[in-house]
């Protein structure tokens, strides 16, 4: 086992981390793959705006979330601007969701996805009590529908080629102030 780890680390160091984002991690030499906060924001931005009709009573339009790194929680935060309108409201209102979520790696399509979503707040200025209760009821479900299992990044075959050849697979996902680090671990024996 030690010999395999030594060979793996020697391979990483000899290749200088390869031309892709996979590289040895400065904390103890464990290989990792980095995704910048900008890359995450761009990937999320491509999937918005989203529209959600709610029973013919109202329609919610959700804009692309502004992501923030929460390294102390190992989660991402997001604030999404929401427009609410329709017959139940009689006019349009602007509001915002604030939420945070964890991350998981999905091996079947090599993606990093949002999961374990927590809605921290839903704010609408000047919204009357009746419609406010309606939005409080549907808001968390809307946020979950908009972001739960949202793909934040997809690793390419070339990103995983070298780790795969060394018997490694993606393991932990760590949120840093600058983005994400995906750590690699040894594949289980077959």
Residue pairs with C-beta under 8 A, 6 or more apart in sequence:
4 167
4 186
5 186
7 166
8 31
8 166
8 167
8 168
9 24
9 29
11 162
11 166
12 23
12 24
12 29
12 31
12 166
13 24
15 162
17 23
17 24
18 162
20 33
20 156
20 158
20 159
20 162
21 33
21 34
21 35
21 159
22 31
22 32
22 33
22 159
22 160
22 162
22 163
22 184
23 31
23 32
23 33
23 34
24 30
24 31
24 32
25 31
25 32
25 181
25 183
30 183
30 184
31 163
31 166
31 168
31 183
31 184
32 181
32 182
32 183
32 184
33 155
33 159
33 163
33 170
33 181
33 182
33 184
34 178
34 179
34 180
34 181
34 182
35 112
35 152
35 153
35 179
35 180
35 182
36 178
36 179
37 67
37 69
37 178
37 179
38 179
39 153
39 179
40 67
40 76
40 152
40 153
40 179
40 180
41 66
41 67
43 151
43 152
43 153
44 64
44 65
44 67
44 150
44 152
45 64
47 64
47 150
47 151
48 62
48 63
48 64
48 65
49 61
49 62
49 63
49 64
50 61
50 62
50 146
51 59
51 60
51 61
51 62
52 59
52 60
52 61
52 62
52 142
52 145
52 146
53 59
53 86
54 60
54 86
54 134
54 138
56 86
56 87
57 86
57 87
57 88
57 134
58 84
58 85
58 86
58 87
58 88
58 89
58 131
58 134
58 135
59 84
59 85
59 86
60 82
60 83
60 84
60 135
60 138
60 142
61 82
61 83
62 80
62 81
62 82
62 97
62 142
62 146
63 80
63 81
63 82
63 83
64 80
65 78
65 79
65 80
65 97
65 147
66 78
66 79
66 80
67 76
67 77
67 78
68 76
68 77
68 78
68 79
69 76
69 77
69 175
69 176
69 177
69 178
69 179
70 76
70 77
70 100
70 175
71 174
71 175
71 176
71 177
73 100
73 175
74 102
74 173
74 174
74 175
75 100
75 101
75 102
75 103
75 116
75 175
76 100
76 101
76 103
76 114
76 152
76 175
77 98
77 99
77 100
78 97
78 98
78 99
78 100
78 101
78 147
79 96
79 97
79 98
79 99
80 96
80 97
80 99
80 143
80 146
81 94
81 95
81 96
82 94
82 95
82 96
82 97
82 122
82 124
82 142
83 92
83 93
83 94
83 95
84 92
84 93
84 94
84 95
84 124
84 127
84 131
84 135
85 91
85 92
85 93
88 131
88 134
89 131
93 124
93 125
93 126
93 127
93 131
94 124
94 125
95 122
95 123
95 124
95 125
95 127
95 135
96 121
96 122
96 123
97 119
97 121
97 122
97 139
97 142
97 143
98 119
98 120
98 121
98 122
98 123
99 117
99 118
99 119
99 120
99 143
99 147
100 117
100 118
100 120
101 114
101 115
101 116
101 117
101 118
101 147
101 148
102 114
102 115
102 116
103 112
103 113
103 114
103 115
103 152
103 173
103 175
103 180
104 112
104 113
104 115
104 173
105 111
105 112
105 113
105 170
105 171
105 173
105 182
106 112
106 113
107 169
107 170
109 154
110 154
110 155
110 156
110 157
110 160
110 170
111 151
111 152
111 153
111 154
111 155
112 151
112 152
112 153
112 154
112 155
112 173
112 180
112 182
113 149
113 150
113 151
113 152
114 147
114 148
114 149
114 150
114 152
115 148
115 149
117 143
117 144
117 147
117 148
119 139
119 140
119 143
119 144
122 135
122 136
122 139
122 140
122 143
124 132
124 135
127 135
153 180
155 170
155 182
160 170
163 169
163 170
163 184
167 186
167 187
168 184
168 185
168 186
168 187
169 184
169 185
169 186
169 187
170 182
170 183
170 184
170 185
171 182
171 183
171 184
171 185
172 182
172 183
172 185
173 180
173 181
173 182
173 183
174 180
174 181
174 182
174 183
